[in-house]
Amino acid sequence: MEQREVSPVDAERKAHIADLAVMAGPVWAENHDGGALQEFLKEIGCDGVDAVMVTRQVVGCSLGEAQEIFFTAPCRAAEHNAVMEGLERSQGDV
């Protein structure tokens, strides 16, 4: 199997997510509250896919579980609604 070279952007993004996970770790450790974790990430400007990836690292969970924590956090309601509206609109394109 051929190995794919990691681009500098991929490496930079991975490093950024790792740095954010270090910052967010104490928030999760304090009370294991997904809502508090998402609030913290939102406050520091970590949104979308990056927030899901940070959540996955901090919590030590699967991608599906990290998505659930992200989308069920009250502070992420607007993002959840935007994704759902986009999915609903795309159904008309099929």
Phi, psi and omega in degrees: 000133181284135178271134180272137178283136178277125180286158178302326179295316177299316180295318178296318180294317178300318179295320179297315179296320178296319178296317179295323178297321177297317179294322186276341182308312180297329178295316178292316183298330183298317184210007180050047182248112181297325178295317178294321178298314181294323177299315178299312181299319178297317181299328181266009175083021179261108184231175172058220184301320180299319179295322177295317181292321176296316179302315180301316180291314185293315184280332183074045185236179178284166177300317179299318179293321178295320177296319179296316178299316180299306188285341180266354178289131181306325182288349181257009184304318181296319179294319178299314181298320180296318179296314181296319178297319177298318178295318179297318179296321182292336179296330178286343182274347186279000000 
